[in-house]
Amino acid sequence: MARFPRPTISLFLILSFQIIFSAIAFGSDFQESDEEEFSEELLLRPLPDLKVLAHFHFESRAPPSLSNSHGRHHHLFPKAIAQLVQKFRVKEMELSFTQGRWNYDRWGGFDPISSSNAKPPGVELWAAFDVPQYLVDASWKNLTHTLSGLFCASINFLESSTTYSAPEWSFHPSSGSLRYGTLPREAVCTENLTPWLKLLPCRDKAGLSVLMDRPSIYRGFYHSQQLRLTSPEFEGRLESGIVLKQTLTVVLQPDSQRASNTYSSETKLQPSWSLSSIFGRKVTSRCVLAKSSNVYLQLEGGLVTELENVQKENVISWIDNVGSEGWRTNPFFDLSVNPDSVLREVNGLHGSSSSVLYKYSVAKYSDSRPFDLGLTWKSPVVWSCPQAPLHASRFLIGSGNERGAIAISLISTGSNEHFLGANIVEDRCKLEVDIFQVVPWYVKVYYHTLRVFVDGQPQAVTDVVEKMRVSPSEDKVSPGVMELVLKFPCDIKSAALTLEFDKGFLHIDEYPPDANQGFDIPSAIISFPNFHARTHYFEDNSLKKSPMLSMFQEKSRVRSYSEVLLVPLTTPDFSMPYNVITITCTAFALYFGSLLNVLRRRVGEEERFLKNRAAKKASRLAQLLSMLSAKIRGKKWEPPQSPSASSSFISLKLIVKVVLVTGIAIAWQYYSQ
Ligand SMILES: *[C@@H]1O[C@H](CO)[C@@H](O)[C@H](O)[C@H]1NC(C)=O
């Protein structure tokens, strides 16, 4: 038996102590990193028009950093974002990249997703700063440049004062320090998504973000990638630090080979789908850094009502028997995976049933057993999504290149009867609508021409408009901003607003590339301050609240965006310079060609040459003839004289040529001035 010498043992002891010590230190390190949190969630929702909504929600939280102001080491929270917040003192910020238009009629207009994730096409950015008033514009400019670099987009175009505005009350409560700007024509693609994914601790390598297969996402009907920052610490609330919410909302169309053939008439069978069929990927694991990692399947209230109508007899077992097979299979559809739990909305809207959430925890799944939720429809079902009280659309009227008018039309969706109790003012029910609209300076809107029609009848503006703030545009300096609060009677069927405008002229270098396409007027925002899109789900474990569901519970006003308008402006004929250049070059070539020709010609030599030739040609015949006549007349023959007539002819030609060239030159001089 070998025995260790004493020094070896002591060395061993020291080493083991060190290992234990470092393990403790490491452990405490982890304890600290617990303060930073990350969670990932995905919500799937079948839509009535045979499509599927997928809404990814990633949330990162950093603890308040005021306690150690010398910067901190971030474990999960993206450092770039934390630095940006500190440097520009951003209180709140939202940046969205959107392609496609949210279909409010079919995909809903009265739920948290449509109110906060349906965004106008292109880029929208707004930010509120915690800086003195005179520094807000400078901070905004610097922020746009930083974001432009972070997200590989032309957000820096928003630094120009003609592109952003300062809404006071219609857009967001935190006024004064808020700036708002949009770029309706920004093309959104993977180069914007990649930097956005880089902010996630697991990027797109693990967890739910694995599903973000670029071809599947960009094939969709609508996608909106959004980044929302709140840092309450600037407002003196020290209990929470920066919160970063990253959401991606996509509307996809599952392949519907089976759906088309089975059922006739107007009720089509919904296409069946699974995660792997709509995204082309499966979830193999959760992001290990995430505190929670869940997938939800949401059945809207309308769909639940249909289900309950069919299952009248065993509705009790369907609703209250969590874990029963009833959740997985019912007359309408089968689910491929049994939910971990089922959450019901606390109080539904519209008198219909409350919606239902099936919750799946991704933590149980692995490479060998991937998570691939599938929904197979068995019989057709028709339902509709909850709608905002009024459906808004905006269009242009008038024709020609000089003037026109913008019209905003609001049409009742018939759903406002359900809310009558909420806003009765002085015994009369009033429906309040806020409109916020920014118009670029080259569309000169005359705000005094505002006319309001209710149910087709013209109304006095003062009867309907409760509050109004207008800042007219200033040429090449600032856009025109209009904020309106309107009060309509609750039984309104339709309303329309019109505003006339003149089209302005731009300087030639202010035209964008492809000016003939027209100029965009950004979307108007129509919001309903008395209606709040909040969905409160009853969670069994209220301590571990899901960040996405708590966001759904927040009181956010119902809001919708109108269309982007395309105004054709008078554009110069950009092919004109080309035409001018070619015609000038042709004239110059002719002028210099003739001039050189005339200058280089040696007149004397030419004359001699011509004389010789004429002499040679004409001489023989003439000589012969003259000799013959001389013989006949019996006279002596004489050689002919030099041909002076030909020489005078040549000089005449020369003079005409020179006069012509000089004439062209004079004409050119005259016309080119
Ligand atoms: C914005 O950036 C410029 C140039 O880097 C700098 O001089 C200025 O102080 C910054 N302003 C603010 C408000 O951060």
The ligand as an ORCA input file, in Angstrom:
! r2SCAN-3c Opt
* xyz 0 1
  C     -25.573     63.876    -29.663
  O     -24.396     63.524    -30.369
  C     -23.507     64.595    -30.556
  C     -22.363     64.113    -31.419
  O     -21.869     62.914    -31.004
  C     -23.030     65.095    -29.192
  O     -22.160     66.180    -29.358
  C     -24.247     65.532    -28.388
  O     -23.854     65.909    -27.098
  C     -25.266     64.411    -28.293
  N     -26.455     64.948    -27.679
  C     -27.149     64.310    -26.766
  C     -28.312     65.032    -26.203
  O     -26.871     63.199    -26.402
*
